[in-house]
Structure formats: structure tokens, C-alpha cells
């Protein structure tokens, strides 16, 4: 996986975990996706736009002009630390329009609620999911098991709701509900979402991130972190002269 901006990586994991769990359920339903309503994504009412994506990059202190990129090249330390807040429109637009390489979630919407919960919906590419999990340190036996369950469709729509926060690289997450199309995932499976926390924590350290804090408050994402210089790579396509 290409290096990702930390906020994008972690927020999407909320939806990813919901889908990972939902895969168990989906693989055991002997009907086609249209009967399940999986061809109709849940709309969260979050506006996606190129303006939102660019504003998100600016809030993350990412270069959007050749001059800004040159300044980072001359002083790499200026890029290392970021402390900011992001709106749901900015995060969703970055995810939906960023075309992140090898990332299994497409057309993703992320909604931040006043109570600190996060909702995520979009399309899951089940083929890229297995590649993504492997590159993030998930055990092969777990990936194989997931593959056995999410083989019904190459792409499926999903919805997930829960909480996700990070303090000093320790990830705490809890999926309260998830569904594929109109079919809810059983609570017994949803409750397993916390198992992904260690995988995410290990991936953060391996990728060179140091997240002091990431949490949703007041309908926005608060972020305080250090990031490696190579996390710029997937976003250089947004730089203009």
C-alpha cells in the first residue's frame, strides 16, 4: 500500500472493519445482491467536491502548489508535524476523489456526529480488500477466512457506524452497527470490530506515524500527529503550478 495520510487511513478503517465483519454474513446469504439491496448505497448527505478535497489538503498542511512543495523539499521538518481539524466534507472528498492506490473503499462518505460517533458508507472492492489487509499486517489465515466469505460479489455497498479514536498510537474502536445493502450484520459479528485495533496500531508505527491524538468532537475530526515525508506520495497529483 502506498503511504497514506494518517487521518484518511484511520477514518476509512471504521468502514473497513464494518465490511470485514459483514463479509462473514454476506458469504452465507444464498441470494443475489440485488435482492439484498446491495446495489443501493446509503446516502449520508455529505457533499463531495474538489474544493472540499483541496481545503482538506490545505488543513493538513499538504502542498497544493509547486512553490509549497519546493518549500518542503528545502525544509522537510516543516512537514513532519500537523495539528488541525477537518470537516466531514473535507475527509469524504479526499477519500472519494483521491483515488488512493490499492485502497478497497470507493465513493466513501464519512459523517461526524455531535455525539462523537462516525458513520461511513460506500463501495467495497473485495479483491483489493484482501491485498490491503495483507499489506497492513493482518495474518494470512485471517485473510483467507475473509476471502472465503466475501467472494459473492466483486464489489458491494456497505454502511457502518461506530467510534474510533487514537491516543499515543493506541487505537480504540467500536462498531455499533453495520450492514450490507439493507441487511444488518448480527451483533455477535459486529462486536468483533475491536480486534482490528492492534493491526492498525502496528501499521501506524511501521509506517512511521506518531499519533498523539485523533478523535471526533463537535462534528469535526481533531488531529495531532507526526507523519513521515513519504506520506506525500499519493497526494502529489493535487499539486498545481
N, C-alpha and C positions, 0 to 999 in steps of 0.2 A: 504493500500500500504506500502510495505517495504520502509524504508528511502532510498532516492536516493542521489547520488552525485549531487550537485546543478547544475552543468553545464549540466549534462545529462538530468535532469528533464526539464530545461528551453528550451534547444535546441529542444528536442523532441516535446515540446508544439507547436512549429512552425508548424510541420507536423500534430500534433493532431488537432489543430484549423482548419487547412485547411480541414481535414477529417470530423470534426464536422459539418462544413458548408456544405461540399459536401454531407453529409448524407441527407440533405433536398432534394437535387437534385436527388440523386441516387434512393431514395424511390419513386419517381414519374416517373421513366422511365420504361415502361412496356415491357422491353426486357431483355433477359438473359445477364449475364456478358460477355460471350464470344463475343457476338455481339458488346458489348461496347469496347472490347479490354481490359477489366479489368484484364484479366489473363496475361497481359504483363506489368511488372513493368518498369518504366522509369529508365534507367541506367545513373547515373551522372558521371561515370568514376572515382569514388573514390575507392581506393584499401582497401579491408578489410583483416586484418591479425591479428594473435595472437600477433605478435611483435608490431603492432600498438596499440593494447589494453594495453599491458604491459607498453609501453612507455607513454601512456596516464595516466595510474595509477601512474607511477613514477613522471610525471609532476604535478600531483595533490597531490603529497606527500602522496600517499596511500601506505601502507605496501605491499610488494610483497615477503618478506622473513619472516621466523619466528623470526629472530633477530629484524627486523624492527617493527614487531607487538609487540614484547616484550618491545621495547623501548617506544612505545606509551602507553602501559599499565602502565609503570613506570612513564611516564610524559604525561598525557592526553592533557595538554595545548599545547604541541608541534604539535598536530594535528589540533588544532582549526582553525588557520588562513592559508589561501592559496592565493598566488598571483602568477599567472602564465599565460602562453599562451598555447593553444592547436591547433594542426593542424586538418584539416577536416578528415584525415585518422585516427587520434587517436580517435576523437569523434565518427566517424562512426563505427570503430572497437569495441569500448566499447559498443555501443548500439546494434550492430549486434551479438556480441559474448558473451555479458554479461549475457544473459538470465535473465533479470530483472523480478522478480516475479510480477505478476498482471499488467504488462505493456502491453498496447494494440498494440503497434507498433513493427513489426518484420522485420528483414532483412533491417534495416533502413540505408540509405545513407544520409549523410549531407554534403553539399558543401558550402564553404565560398567563395563568390565572391569579387573581388577587390573593388567593389563599396559599400561593406558593406551588401549586401543582402545575404540571406541564401536560399538554395534550399534543399528540403527534399523529399525523395521517399522511398517507402517500402510497407509493407503489414499491413493492419489494421484488428485486430480481433474485430469485432463489439460487441461480447459478453463481452470481457474484457474491452472494451471501457466504457460501462455503469458502471461497477464496479469501474473502475479507476476514472471516473468523480465524482461518489458519494463520494469516499474516499478523493477527493480533494475539497469538499465543494460545488460542483455545485448543485443547487436547484433541488429537486425531480421532479417538474413539467417540468423543462428543460430536465432532463434526460429521462423522459417518452416521451417527444416530440421527442427527438433524436432517442429513441428506435423505435418509430413508423416509422421512415424514413429509418433507417439502418438495416432493417430486411430482405432485399432482399437476401443478401449473408452473411455467417458467417465470411468470410474473403474477403477483396477487396484490390486491389492495388491503390495507391494514388500518387499524386505529388503536392507539394505546394512550392511557392516562396514568400518571403517577408522579413521583417526586424523584429528583436527582440532585445531589449536591456533593461538593468536594471540599475538604479541608485538609491542607497539608498533604495532598496527593492521596488521601483516603477517600474512596468513593462510597457514598451511601445512596442506594436507590431502592425504590419500591414501586412496582407496577400494581395499581389498584384495579385496573380493568383493561382488557384487550379484546379485539375481535378481528375476524377475517370476514370482510363483507358485512353481512347482517348477523353473523353467527358469533355469539360471545364465547370467549375462551373460559373453560371451567376454572373456578377459584383455586383448585388444587394444583393447577399448572401455572397460573399467574403468580402464585406465591413463590415460585422458584426463581423469580427475576433477580433476587438479591445475590444469587450465585455468580452473576457476571461481574460483580464489583471488583473482585480480585483480579480478573482478567484486565479490566480497564486500568486499575491502579498500576499493574505491572507494565502495561503498554505505555502509560504516561511516562514512567521513569525510563523505560527503554528508549522511547522516542526523544528523550532529553528535556521534557517539560517539568516544571515545578509549579504546581497549582496551590497557591496559598488559600484561595477561596474561590468557589463558584457556586452561586445559588440564585434562585429566583425570589425576588422581593419587590412588592409594589408593581407587579406586572412587567418587570424588566429583569434581564439577566445581569447579575453583578459578577465581574471577573477581575481577579488579581493574580497574575501568573508571570512566570518566566518561560520563554519559548526558545527553541533552537533556531538558528538562522535558516536552516534548510526548510523550515515550515513555510517559507515564502513561495516555494516552487509551484504549488498548484494554482497560485493566485497571480502569477506574473502576467497571465493573459489579460488581466484587467488594467495593466499599466498602459497608458497612452502618452503620446508625445505632447 
